[in-house]
């Protein structure tokens, strides 16, 4: 999340300026900082559920159940069968809390409630029950870096410099000089000091050096874990603590805060934590604090490789060799800085979109699909910025509604909603949707494609190959994957095989298996813009 990219959206959403202490006749709101005890609630999911494919869902844009034009939790519950059929084992819900922005949700006003337009806590409980019954975990977007300016805590904190909640946020009596965060001054002046809000004036940063704030956030987290939530996606993990104008990102303090957060999750067992730290993701994936982080940078190379960029193909092949195993791979998300929707980036070329999907789904231990990616949704032609990426899901070709609502959608539909929708692709074996379903099923059919190590990776021009051997290849065997992003056929030699190894072909289906000779030599010819997957039997690789 980079809220400074939402300036136009925010301007259109807010009716007033920053909420404050109110008038002399208006009592200040009382913050809820009550303690929450942990309730013993073991995971409802099988061990290793997070080693699968997640769908990132913007609830507001997924499915409306009551005709008000806004997606909601009941609507999402109604679409769980679609997600199960796709092979999804995890859901990342963008913020579902009440928010000041009234849209993207990152300006949270209540950490222990569901936004009314999305439904109720009972609706969330039903979603969890139904998702768990289908083997799908649900993680929440966790915004611990900042709150909304209209949060009760900040209303108190800004009312006076001696208010008891003042130190819950980052304040300076005199406006600091020399700061620049993402190209702007992060300090916002008031009549009684300046507060730190680098992403947006209306989102002041918490003071996470204050143990009371960290403890309160842990209580908020227990509130959701006690209801059965399966984990967190931590927003802005690199920005939690700042130590000066040249030390406002990736401070060691961040990892202490995150480690404390992870300890709460670990106390419940079977939960998953993944962090957003775009400029230094591998540090967070390799640390004891997060243990998993989104592979920012890799997504751009994936798209460039699909376009036919040979250096990008080489970088894609090499990336997992040195990256921590906790890197979560993705092709795009809700933020424009991560790239436009992949269908826009690849000009709607279905073949390239299929190769892009195969590449990261077969490389990843944990992969994240952005809703609509699986049908080739484009952004809304009439919109700019992040709203362009967050349009209603295209379920049918219904004019003006796309099966998303019976009312008027809260936002313009995808630019290709009339042609690229679930109904049109559901039964078509050659569709992009069927391709995603088949590749995700392939991960399940050959388990080491998800849980195996990454080895024997190489590239040649526009083709790449890699192997996913099991942690014990003598017992588990492994898999070989070859991908040709070029237009002409290419022949790849398969390395590291024992003599006379027979590899069972899983993709494309119906093709012949592969037999190594007495010296362990074998080669695969890939037609232009195609890929192949073979299962390696136990004991056939070093």
C-alpha positions in Angstrom: 0.0 0.0 0.0 1.3 3.5 -0.9 -1.6 5.9 0.0 0.2 8.8 -1.6 -0.8 7.2 -4.9 -4.4 7.5 -3.9 -4.5 11.3 -3.8 -7.3 11.7 -6.4 -9.3 8.9 -4.8 -9.0 10.3 -1.3 -9.9 13.8 -2.5 -13.1 12.4 -3.9 -14.0 10.3 -0.9 -13.5 12.7 2.0 -16.1 15.3 2.8 -14.1 17.1 5.4 -10.6 17.6 6.7 -8.9 15.7 9.3 -11.1 14.7 12.2 -9.9 16.3 15.4 -10.7 17.0 19.0 -14.1 18.5 18.2 -15.6 21.7 19.6 -15.6 22.7 23.2 -19.2 21.4 23.3 -18.4 18.0 21.8 -16.9 15.4 24.1 -13.9 13.5 22.7 -14.5 9.9 21.7 -13.3 7.3 24.2 -10.7 4.9 22.7 -11.3 1.2 23.2 -8.0 -0.1 24.5 -9.4 -3.0 26.5 -7.3 -6.2 26.8 -8.2 -9.3 24.8 -7.2 -12.7 26.2 -6.2 -15.5 23.8 -8.8 -18.2 23.3 -7.5 -21.6 22.5 -8.5 -22.2 18.9 -6.4 -24.5 16.9 -6.2 -24.1 13.1 -9.2 -25.5 11.2 -7.0 -26.2 8.3 -4.5 -29.0 7.5 -0.8 -28.5 8.1 0.9 -26.7 5.3 -2.2 -25.1 4.0 -0.3 -21.9 3.3 1.9 -23.7 0.8 -0.7 -23.1 -1.9 -2.3 -20.4 -4.0 -4.0 -17.4 -2.4 -6.5 -15.1 -4.0 -6.1 -11.5 -3.1 -9.7 -10.1 -2.8 -10.9 -6.5 -2.6 -14.2 -7.3 -0.8 -15.8 -4.0 -2.0 -15.2 -5.1 -5.6 -15.8 -8.9 -5.5 -19.5 -9.7 -5.1 -22.5 -7.6 -3.9 -25.2 -9.6 -2.1 -27.7 -6.9 -1.4 -27.9 -4.7 -4.4 -26.3 -1.6 -3.0 -23.5 -1.7 -5.5 -20.8 -2.5 -3.0 -19.2 -6.0 -2.5 -19.6 -7.5 0.9 -18.7 -10.6 3.0 -21.9 -12.4 2.1 -21.2 -11.9 -1.5 -17.7 -13.4 -1.1 -19.1 -16.4 0.8 -21.4 -17.0 -2.2 -18.4 -17.2 -4.5 -16.4 -19.7 -2.4 -17.3 -22.6 -4.7 -15.7 -20.7 -7.6 -12.6 -20.2 -5.6 -12.5 -23.9 -4.4 -13.0 -25.1 -8.0 -10.1 -22.9 -9.0 -7.9 -24.6 -6.4 -7.4 -21.6 -4.1 -6.3 -22.6 -0.6 -6.0 -19.1 0.9 -7.8 -15.7 0.8 -6.1 -12.4 1.5 -8.8 -9.9 2.3 -7.9 -6.2 1.8 -8.9 -4.2 4.8 -12.4 -5.0 6.0 -12.5 -2.6 9.0 -14.5 0.6 9.2 -12.4 3.3 7.5 -12.2 7.0 7.1 -11.5 6.7 3.3 -14.6 4.7 2.8 -13.0 2.7 0.0 -9.5 1.2 0.1 -9.8 0.7 3.8 -6.2 1.6 4.9 -7.4 4.5 7.0 -8.8 2.3 9.8 -11.2 3.9 12.4 -12.0 0.7 14.4 -9.7 -2.3 14.6 -12.3 -4.5 16.2 -15.2 -4.2 13.8 -16.3 -4.9 10.2 -17.1 -2.0 7.9 -21.0 -1.8 7.9 -21.1 -1.8 4.1 -19.3 -5.2 4.2 -21.6 -6.7 6.7 -21.3 -7.8 10.3 -19.0 -9.9 12.5 -21.6 -12.7 12.1 -21.1 -12.5 8.4 -17.4 -12.8 8.8 -17.9 -15.8 11.1 -20.0 -17.4 8.4 -17.4 -16.7 5.8 -14.7 -18.4 7.9 -16.9 -21.4 8.6 -17.7 -21.9 4.9 -14.1 -21.2 3.8 -12.6 -23.6 6.3 -15.1 -26.3 5.2 -13.6 -26.0 1.7 -10.0 -26.1 2.9 -9.5 -22.3 2.4 -7.7 -20.2 4.9 -8.5 -16.5 5.4 -5.9 -13.8 6.2 -6.6 -10.2 7.0 -4.8 -7.1 5.8 -3.3 -5.7 9.0 -2.6 -2.0 9.1 -0.6 -1.5 12.3 1.6 1.3 11.0 -1.0 4.0 11.2 -4.7 4.7 11.9 -7.2 7.0 10.4 -7.1 10.6 11.6 -10.7 10.1 12.7 -9.8 7.2 15.0 -10.8 7.9 18.6 -7.2 7.6 19.7 -5.9 10.3 17.4 -8.8 12.6 18.2 -7.6 12.4 21.8 -3.9 12.6 20.9 -4.3 15.8 18.8 -6.5 17.6 21.3 -3.6 18.7 23.6 0.1 18.0 23.9 -0.4 16.7 27.4 -3.3 14.3 26.5 -2.7 10.8 28.0 -2.9 9.3 24.4 -0.5 11.8 22.9 2.5 9.4 22.9 0.5 6.8 21.0 1.3 8.7 17.9 4.5 10.4 16.6 4.6 14.1 17.5 7.1 16.9 17.5 6.4 20.3 19.1 8.4 22.1 16.4 7.9 21.1 12.8 11.0 19.0 11.8 13.1 20.1 8.9 15.0 18.0 6.4 12.6 15.1 6.0 11.5 13.7 2.7 9.5 10.4 2.5 8.5 9.3 -1.0 9.3 12.8 -2.2 7.1 14.7 0.3 7.3 16.2 3.8 5.8 13.6 6.1 5.1 16.0 9.0 1.6 17.6 9.3 1.3 20.8 11.2 -1.4 21.6 13.8 -1.9 24.3 16.3 -0.2 22.2 19.0 2.6 20.4 17.2 3.2 18.3 14.1 2.4 14.7 13.6 4.1 12.2 11.4 1.9 10.9 8.5 4.0 9.9 5.5 1.4 8.2 3.4 -1.4 10.7 3.7 -2.4 13.6 6.0 -5.4 11.6 7.2 -3.3 8.6 8.3 -1.1 9.4 11.3 1.6 6.9 12.2 1.4 5.1 15.5 4.3 5.4 17.9 5.4 1.7 17.9 8.3 2.5 20.2 5.6 2.8 22.9 5.1 -0.7 24.4 1.5 0.2 25.2 0.7 0.7 21.5 2.3 -2.6 20.5 0.4 -4.4 23.3 -2.9 -2.9 22.2 -2.2 -4.0 18.6 -1.6 -7.5 19.9 -5.0 -7.3 21.7 -6.6 -6.2 18.5 -5.0 -9.2 16.7 -6.2 -11.6 19.3 -9.7 -10.3 18.8 -9.6 -11.7 15.2 -7.6 -14.8 15.9 -10.1 -15.7 18.5 -12.7 -15.7 15.8 -10.7 -18.0 13.6 -8.8 -15.8 11.3 -5.8 -17.7 9.8 -3.2 -15.1 9.5 -2.1 -11.6 8.4 -0.7 -9.7 5.6 1.2 -6.8 7.3 0.9 -3.5 5.5 3.9 -1.2 5.2 6.1 -3.5 7.3 9.2 -1.5 6.4 7.7 1.7 7.8 6.7 0.8 11.3 9.4 2.7 13.2 11.4 5.8 12.1 14.6 7.1 13.7 15.3 10.3 11.8 15.2 12.0 8.4 17.6 9.4 6.9 16.3 6.5 8.9 12.6 6.2 8.3 12.5 2.9 6.6 13.7 -0.7 7.4 14.8 0.0 10.9 15.9 -2.8 13.2 13.0 -1.8 15.5 10.6 -3.0 12.8 11.7 -6.5 13.2 11.2 -6.4 17.0 7.6 -5.2 16.5 7.0 -7.9 13.8 8.6 -10.6 15.9 6.2 -9.7 18.7 3.3 -9.9 16.2 4.5 -13.2 14.9 4.7 -14.6 18.5 1.0 -13.9 18.9 0.2 -15.8 15.8 2.5 -18.7 16.7 0.7 -19.0 20.0 -2.4 -20.1 18.0 -0.6 -22.5 15.7 -1.0 -23.0 12.0 -1.3 -19.3 11.2 0.5 -17.5 8.3 2.2 -14.1 8.3 3.4 -12.4 5.1 4.8 -8.9 5.0 4.7 -6.0 2.5 8.2 -4.4 2.2 8.5 -3.4 -1.4 12.0 -1.9 -1.4 13.7 -4.6 0.7 11.5 -7.7 0.7 14.1 -10.4 1.1 15.3 -9.0 4.4 11.8 -9.5 5.9 11.3 -13.0 4.4 14.7 -14.1 5.7 14.2 -12.7 9.2 12.7 -14.2 12.3 10.1 -11.4 12.3 8.0 -12.1 9.2 9.5 -15.3 7.7 7.5 -14.5 4.4 7.3 -11.4 2.2 6.0 -10.5 -1.2 8.7 -10.8 -3.9 8.6 -7.2 -5.2 10.7 -6.7 -8.2 10.2 -10.3 -9.4 6.7 -9.4 -10.7 8.1 -6.9 -13.1 10.6 -9.4 -14.4 7.8 -12.0 -14.8 5.9 -9.6 -17.1 9.0 -8.6 -19.0 9.9 -12.3 -19.6 6.4 -12.9 -20.9 6.9 -10.0 -23.3 10.1 -11.7 -24.7 12.9 -9.9 -22.8 15.8 -12.3 -22.6 17.6 -10.6 -19.7 14.3 -10.7 -17.7 14.0 -14.5 -18.5 17.5 -15.0 -17.0 16.6 -13.0 -13.9 13.3 -14.9 -13.5 15.1 -18.3 -13.7 17.8 -17.2 -11.2 15.6 -15.4 -8.6 14.6 -18.3 -6.3 18.2 -19.7 -6.2 19.2 -16.9 -3.8 15.9 -15.7 -2.5 14.7 -16.9 1.0 12.1 -19.8 0.7 9.5 -17.5 2.3 9.2 -15.3 -0.8 5.5 -15.1 -1.9 5.3 -14.7 -5.7 2.8 -12.6 -7.5 2.2 -11.0 -10.9 0.3 -7.8 -9.8 -1.7 -6.4 -7.0 -3.9 -3.5 -5.9 -1.2 -0.9 -6.0 -0.2 0.9 -9.2 3.5 1.0 -8.2 3.5 -2.8 -8.6 2.3 -2.5 -12.1 -1.0 -2.3 -14.0 -3.2 -5.3 -14.3 -1.2 -8.0 -16.2 -3.8 -8.2 -19.0 -3.1 -4.5 -19.7 0.7 -5.0 -19.5 0.6 -7.9 -21.9 -1.9 -6.3 -24.3 -4.5 -9.0 -23.6 -2.4 -11.7 -25.2 -3.8 -14.9 -23.7 -0.9 -17.1 -24.6 1.6 -14.7 -22.9 -0.8 -14.5 -19.9 -0.8 -18.3 -19.7 3.0 -18.5 -19.7 3.2 -15.7 -17.1 0.8 -17.7 -14.8 2.7 -21.0 -15.3 6.0 -19.4 -14.5 5.2 -18.0 -11.1 2.7 -20.6 -10.1 5.3 -23.3 -10.7 8.2 -21.4 -9.2 6.4 -20.5 -6.0 5.9 -22.2 -2.7 3.2 -19.7 -1.9 1.6 -17.7 -4.8 -0.9 -14.9 -4.8 -3.3 -14.3 -7.6 -4.9 -10.8 -7.8 -8.7 -11.2 -8.3 -9.7 -11.1 -11.9 -6.2 -12.0 -13.1 -7.4 -15.5 -13.8 -9.9 -14.3 -16.4 -7.6 -11.6 -17.9 -9.5 -8.6 -16.5 -8.1 -5.2 -17.5 -8.3 -2.0 -15.6 -11.2 0.4 -16.0 -10.7 2.5 -19.1 -12.3 5.5 -17.6 -10.3 5.5 -14.4 -6.7 6.4 -13.4 -4.4 5.5 -10.5 -5.2 2.7 -8.1 -9.0 2.8 -8.6 -8.3 1.6 -12.1 -7.0 -1.6 -10.7 -9.8 -2.1 -8.2 -12.9 -2.5 -10.3 -15.8 -4.9 -9.8 -15.2 -8.5 -10.6 -16.5 -9.6 -14.0 -18.7 -12.6 -13.4 -21.0 -12.4 -16.5 -21.3 -10.3 -19.6 -24.4 -8.4 -18.2 -24.2 -4.9 -19.5 -23.3 -2.3 -16.8 -23.2 -4.8 -13.9 -21.1 -7.8 -15.0 -23.0 -10.1 -12.5 -21.3 -8.2 -9.7 -24.5 -6.5 -8.4 -28.2 -6.1 -9.1 -27.8 -2.4 -8.5 -25.4 0.2 -9.7 -21.7 -0.7 -9.2 -19.8 1.6 -6.9 -17.1 2.0 -9.6 -16.7 1.6 -13.4 -16.3 -1.9 -14.6 -13.2 -3.5 -16.2 -12.5 -2.2 -19.7 -13.1 -5.7 -21.1 -16.0 -6.8 -18.8 -18.3 -7.6 -21.7 -15.9 -10.2 -23.2 -13.7 -11.4 -20.3 -15.8 -12.8 -17.5 -16.2 -16.1 -15.6 -19.4 -17.2 -17.4 -17.7 -17.1 -20.8 -14.6 -19.0 -19.6 -16.0 -21.5 -17.1 -16.6 -24.3 -19.5 -14.0 -23.4 -22.2 -11.0 -25.8 -21.8 -8.8 -23.3 -23.7 -9.7 -20.3 -21.6 -7.4 -18.5 -19.3 -9.6 -19.5 -16.3 -9.3 -23.1 -17.3 -5.5 -22.7 -17.6 -5.2 -21.3 -14.0 -7.4 -24.1 -12.7 -5.2 -26.7 -14.5 -1.9 -25.3 -13.4 -3.0 -25.0 -9.8 -4.3 -28.6 -10.0 -0.8 -29.6 -11.4 0.8 -28.2 -8.2 -1.4 -30.6 -6.2 -0.8 -33.6 -8.5 3.0 -33.1 -8.2 3.5 -31.9 -4.6 7.2 -31.0 -5.0 6.1 -28.2 -7.4 4.8 -26.4 -4.3 7.0 -27.7 -1.5 10.2 -28.8 -3.2 13.5 -27.0 -3.3 14.6 -24.9 -6.3 17.5 -26.3 -8.3 19.2 -26.8 -11.7 17.9 -23.4 -12.9 19.2 -22.0 -16.1 18.1 -19.9 -19.1 18.9 -19.9 -22.8 17.7 -16.9 -24.7 13.9 -16.8 -24.1 13.7 -20.2 -22.5 14.3 -21.2 -18.9 14.2 -24.4 -16.9 14.3 -25.4 -13.3 13.8 -28.4 -11.1 11.7 -28.7 -7.9 13.3 -31.7 -6.0 11.8 -32.8 -2.8 13.7 -32.2 0.4 14.5 -35.9 0.3 14.7 -36.6 -3.4 15.6 -40.3 -2.8 12.1 -40.8 -1.4 10.1 -37.9 -3.0 11.6 -37.4 -6.4 10.9 -34.1 -7.9 9.7 -32.2 -11.0 11.3 -30.5 -14.1 9.8 -27.4 -15.6 10.7 -25.8 -18.9 9.2 -22.6 -20.3 9.8 -21.1 -23.7 8.8 -17.4 -24.0 10.0 -17.2 -27.5 8.2 -17.7 -30.8 10.4 -20.5 -32.1 11.1 -24.0 -30.8 14.0 -24.5 -28.4 15.6 -27.7 -27.1 16.7 -27.9 -23.5 19.0 -30.5 -22.0 17.7 -31.8 -18.6 20.6 -31.9 -16.1 21.3 -34.1 -13.1 19.5 -37.3 -14.1 20.6 -40.8 -13.2 21.1 -43.3 -16.0 17.9 -44.6 -17.8 15.6 -42.3 -15.8 12.1 -42.2 -17.1 10.3 -38.9 -16.5 6.5 -38.9 -16.5 5.0 -36.0 -18.4 2.3 -34.0 -16.7 2.2 -31.1 -19.1 1.0 -30.9 -21.8 -1.3 -33.8 -21.2 -1.4 -36.6 -23.7 2.2 -36.2 -24.8 4.9 -38.9 -24.3 7.1 -39.4 -21.3 10.8 -38.7 -21.4 13.6 -41.4 -21.3 17.2 -40.6 -20.3 19.9 -42.7 -21.9 22.5 -44.8 -20.2 24.6 -41.7 -19.4 21.6 -39.8 -17.9 21.2 -37.6 -20.9 17.8 -36.3 -21.9 16.5 -33.3 -23.8 13.1 -31.7 -24.3 12.0 -29.6 -27.3 9.6 -26.9 -26.4 7.5 -25.3 -29.2 7.3 -21.5 -29.3 5.4 -20.0 -26.3 4.9 -23.2 -24.5 5.9 -25.0 -21.3 6.4 -28.6 -20.2 6.4 -30.3 -16.8 7.8 -33.8 -16.0 7.8 -35.7 -12.7 11.2 -37.1 -11.7 11.0 -40.4 -9.9 12.5 -40.9 -6.5 16.3 -41.4 -6.5 16.7 -40.1 -10.1 18.6 -36.9 -9.1 21.5 -36.2 -6.8 
